[in-house]
């Protein structure tokens, strides 16, 4: 995770972006832990907690995959006019 923020944020805003990331991570941990505890207390089993955590992880993987596909598609579309111009020059 420490490599994701520098990839997308310019160097002059890196400190602020890292601070925001740490703050959001802290809020998620503070909220998520007790919520999982409530789910465990209500169900009496850890199975649903594990399933919920896996759903969150799977959602993250889906979002990353979608981003990868969209970026690849956009880069291909942006490079297309350049390739056509290069072919016409030769």
C-alpha positions as CSV (number, residue, x, y, z in Angstrom):
1,X,0.0,0.0,0.0
2,X,2.9,2.3,0.6
3,X,3.7,2.2,-3.1
4,X,0.2,3.0,-4.4
5,X,0.0,6.6,-3.1
6,X,3.4,7.8,-4.7
7,X,2.3,6.3,-8.0
8,X,-0.7,8.5,-8.3
9,X,0.2,11.7,-6.4
10,X,2.8,14.3,-7.3
11,X,5.8,14.7,-5.1
12,X,4.8,18.0,-3.6
13,X,1.5,16.6,-2.4
14,X,2.8,13.2,-1.2
15,X,3.0,14.1,2.5
16,X,-0.6,15.2,2.6
17,X,-1.8,12.2,0.6
18,X,0.0,9.8,2.9
19,X,-1.5,11.5,5.9
20,X,-5.0,11.2,4.5
21,X,-4.3,7.5,3.7
22,X,-3.2,6.9,7.3
23,X,-6.2,8.7,8.7
24,X,-8.6,6.7,6.6
25,X,-6.9,3.5,7.5
26,X,-7.2,4.3,11.1
27,X,-10.8,5.2,10.8
28,X,-11.5,1.9,9.0
29,X,-9.7,-0.1,11.7
30,X,-11.5,1.8,14.5
31,X,-14.9,1.2,12.8
32,X,-14.3,-2.2,11.2
33,X,-13.0,-4.0,14.3
34,X,-16.0,-3.4,16.5
35,X,-18.4,-4.0,13.6
36,X,-16.9,-7.5,13.1
37,X,-17.1,-8.0,16.9
38,X,-20.8,-7.2,16.8
39,X,-21.3,-9.6,13.9
40,X,-19.4,-12.3,15.8
41,X,-21.5,-11.6,19.0
42,X,-24.8,-11.8,17.1
43,X,-24.0,-14.9,15.1
44,X,-21.8,-16.6,17.7
45,X,-19.4,-17.8,15.0
46,X,-16.4,-16.4,13.3
47,X,-17.5,-17.8,9.9
48,X,-19.5,-14.8,8.9
49,X,-16.7,-12.5,10.0
50,X,-14.3,-14.3,7.7
51,X,-16.8,-14.3,4.9
52,X,-17.3,-10.5,5.3
53,X,-13.6,-9.9,5.3
54,X,-13.2,-12.0,2.2
55,X,-16.0,-10.1,0.5
56,X,-14.2,-6.8,1.2
57,X,-10.9,-8.3,-0.2
58,X,-12.7,-9.6,-3.3
59,X,-14.3,-6.2,-3.9
60,X,-10.9,-4.6,-3.8
61,X,-9.5,-7.1,-6.3
62,X,-12.4,-6.4,-8.6
63,X,-11.9,-2.7,-8.4
64,X,-8.1,-3.1,-9.1
65,X,-8.8,-5.3,-12.0
66,X,-11.4,-2.9,-13.5
67,X,-8.9,-0.1,-13.1
68,X,-6.2,-2.1,-14.8
69,X,-8.5,-2.9,-17.8
70,X,-9.7,0.7,-18.1
71,X,-6.1,2.1,-18.0
72,X,-4.9,-0.4,-20.6
73,X,-7.9,0.4,-22.9
74,X,-7.4,4.1,-22.5
75,X,-3.6,3.9,-23.2
76,X,-4.3,1.8,-26.3
77,X,-6.8,4.4,-27.6
78,X,-4.3,7.2,-26.9
79,X,-1.5,5.5,-28.7
80,X,-3.6,4.7,-31.7
81,X,-3.4,8.1,-33.4
82,X,0.3,8.3,-32.8
83,X,0.8,4.9,-34.5
84,X,-1.3,6.0,-37.5
85,X,0.8,9.3,-37.8
86,X,4.0,7.3,-37.6
87,X,2.8,5.0,-40.4
88,X,1.9,7.9,-42.6
89,X,5.4,9.5,-42.1
90,X,7.2,6.4,-43.4
